[in-house]
Amino acid sequence: MNRWSSPVEPRPARERIFVQLAARANQRLLAALLAQRYDVVEGEIDAGVDLCVVDGLTLHRRWSALAALRAAQEPILLPILLISDRRDVGLVTRDAWRVIDDVLLRPVERVELTARVETMMRGRRLSLKLHEMSQRYEHERRIARTLQEAALPNALPRTPGLAFDAYYRPASDASRVGGDWYDALRLVDGRIVISIGDVCGSGIDAAVTMTNLRQVLRGVAHVHPDPAIMLDAADRTLQAEGNDRIATAFVAVFDPVTSLLTYGSAAHPRPFLRSADGTLTELAAEGLPLGVPGRLPRVTLTTPMLPDAMLVLYTDGLIEATRDVEPGEARLRDASRAGAIVESPHPARTLHDTVLSEPSHDDVAVFTLRRAGGDERAIRRWSFASGDADAARDVRREFSDALRDHGLPVDAIGSAELLFAELVGNVVRYAGGTTEVALDRNGPLPVLHVFDRGPGFRHLPKLPADVLSESGRGLYIVAALAEDFSVTRRPDGGSHARVVLGPGAGRGGAPTPGATFAGLDTIEAT
């Protein structure tokens, strides 16, 4: 064969038939006839045969061996054809009929025998095909389950004053495994990002899509923890894949310092915010599902989350187990109002078990976040008039003392004082009015928060175009010295700056000895 010729396809192995008849002459005739299309096995029963053709006497004598051979090949069908007459002694054994699939009475016509054998072989082939498909499906289902379990967080954040709980239950129908997720992470500045969602469909594709969406939301959260931006990034990612899948999702960002919960939704079932007295508030935020063509703007809403409040999130499997959403929602509301949900050490599991009286045909994910109190003990707060230099210096002194009590080294405290001065000076110059300062020591790194009621400002991490300019350098210095720095608009007006203070001198090194702090000594902002 030269290199331009077509490759020779290997000949498929011929199917094998075990033949055993009591009459030698009939045995030879039948074997010769079947050998034209099949490999004939005579003598001992071969475990690799595809069909057995026996007469009544053979069946009677070898019934146990034939029954064991059939059992060994289950769930694949091993058909057995009995050639008999009405007086065949093999028929007196009633148990023998448990292994017979068809009977052909003598005298046997060649055409009828050939047709019967081929019909039974088609059943065998179909059984093999179904078994192969079943194995492939089971393999895919295991992969989907593994992907889903790997995508769910191994542990939820441990944050003072916040109690997280989650419960996931796979579908009772194994074919529907794959699309639900929940997630929670603590950002370096102390904010908590939560997401929950459901990819339409099931199997490996749904599990892969779910994993991708969760990772996109996580990645964007570290750069832009804004629910609208996070959902838009996930939507664009899903549409770019071009697989016509859609998903619902709900994303929320909770700031323990401001007690504000900011959230957005992509057509996900509406969560509930339970207040301390059991009152439920439905968090309604409109939005198209992820993956649906269209560029409608995402809506971001904000609501207070006060102490002892609990956020309840879930996927649709929790309320659609009976295919009737309204009774499911009613049960969920009743369970969320009940005092048992607050008293339970595992409120997510309690909600699941209370709402669902029987296993759901779909995956179910339930997530709860409760403000348990205690986080305020590690948050120091100050406020002073922006033009009051004496008050600003007093606050800076108390701020430094709090960092010293927290265990920060001297060089880190010096850098923190410079960051404090630059941000307060920025408020003096651009906002005026009252300056609010908070120091959050709940996390591994302390976080400085500075609030103002001015027109708001943006942080651009670069020097001004005019290198000799006296303005525009302050925020660049802040970004250089801080472990992390971000500025967001306050819902009711003004800006909120967050600065993560490093354990050492930060990325920019320690401040120069004797440096002055604009905004504190001269009430002059950069």
PyMOL commands that set and color helices and strands:
alter all, ss='L'
color gray80, all
select helices_A, chain A and resi 24-34+56-73+89-92+94-99+110-151+174-176+204-221+227-241+316-318+325-337+340-343+347-355+375-378+389-406+410-430+474-481
alter helices_A, ss='H'
color red, helices_A
select strands_A, chain A and resi 16-20+39-41+51-55+80-84+102-105+162-169+180-186+192-199+247-255+260-266+272-274+280-282+301-304+310-314+364-371+379-385+434-440+447-451+484-489+495-500
alter strands_A, ss='S'
color yellow, strands_A
deselect
rebuild
show_as cartoon
